[in-house]
Amino acid sequence: MCLAIPGCIETILNEDTLARTATVSFAGIRKTVNVALVPEAQVGDYVIVHVGIAISRLDAEQAQRIFDDLDAASTP
Amino acid sequence: MKYLSEYRDKQLIDTLATRIRSAITQPWVLMEVCGGQTHAIVKYALDQLLPEQLQLVHGPGCPVCVTAPETIDRAIAIALRPDVIFCSFGDMLRVPGSEHSLQQAASKGADVRMLYSPLDALDIARNNPESNVVFFAVGFETTAPASAMALAQARQAQLDNFYVLLSHFLVPPAMRCILGSPGNQVQGFLAPGHVCAVTGIDDYHVLAQQYSVPIVITGFEPADILQGVLHCIEQLERGESKADNQYRRAVQNEGNATAQQLVHDVFQVCDQTWRGIDTIEASGLKLNPDYECFDATRLLHSPIQTANRKNDCISGEILRGIKKPTHCPHFGTGCRPEHPMGAPMVSSEGACAAYFHYQ
């Protein structure tokens, strides 16, 4: 139920407070998604989408951290 | 797919598994709270990569599994009304209530529709002004903003034929219930990343401190789960008990303030009954007075009779991490996805369904 997947915002379709919507691409499959709860998210940003609503904007820097942590651990 | 495939990389997974094996010196029991994580663990056979001293038990984080049979009975009674279009996530349709499922109600003529998003139910309400459109709002904190969004939009549009049947649950009170129960074996938690993307992690700091238990907010891809396990083991081996955030790319410590505000505007916290577990204080959501006009139980004019039919499903023990699906004598024989005796065999996040499909 808490399944949520990342997609990239391609176009903001409207800027209404509750109904802010965007076209979001999931590896090329485009869906209309409510992005009202991530008002800071703009075109080009990745968002986590759950049941048609974006609940979080992905942080690209933090996304890299898992790889950096492991590199640091394997470097003597 | 960006932000998914790189966390399924074999070399990364092997590296993490090796680090877990070198970090562990004694037996530990961890619980992954979320059913999505259970499925990833069984689907990718991550449990096979882990050392024998480490036991993963599966938690109650499947809202379909913990929705009370009485709530499903109410859903069926509402769906059978001729003026109702009943909308639900697909997972709920085959879950048995005290006697029947929504799918069986549909076979008796109920108009039951499977939706991807609660917002789709608003469109159905707009397009069917002569019908009462009911959305079965089931979920944890991850889904509460979507339910709240549908209700806020319905109120704004003054839709008078849209209703919700609520079955919302909160995760931290359930973790507290597990930790406080006699005979609890869980020594560390992988907490649900998407729940925390909404709520933030403050409640988990409190739990970690109060019960001296490490809690790692964890994502859903194989590398996320193994890194969550590693961070949890490292804390246990050092004798630490902190809330730590593995899923930083999606979870900010303070969560999503806009979503929290919307949920707060629409809902208030209430006691909630968890199927197979018990009633847990302050572990659910109900409508605020401004939104009570959307309560679908208003469509029922008399109380629902719930059959007190006992079956041998051990879902309560599975959802509390006491037993595994394979401990059940009916697993794979009397209870299969096409003939489920309990919800964990139905839901795409149920532990029994995960074991049945992947093991």
Interface residues (C-beta under 8 A of the other chain):
Chain A: M1 C2 L3 A4 I5 P6 C8 L18 A19 F26 A27 N34 A36 L37 V38 P39 Y46 I48 H50 V51 G52 I53 I55 S56 L58 D59 A60 Q62 A63 R65 I66 F67 D69 L70 A73 S74
Chain B: M1 K2 Y3 L4 E6 Y7 L12 T15 L16 R19 C34 G35 G36 G61 C62 P63 V64 F89 D91 Y116 S117 P118 L119 D120 V138 G139 F140 T142 T143 P145 A146 M149 A152 Q153 Q156 P192 H194 V195 A197 V198 F220 A223 D224 Q227 R248 R249 A250 V251 Q252 N256 T258 A259 L262 S347 S348 E349
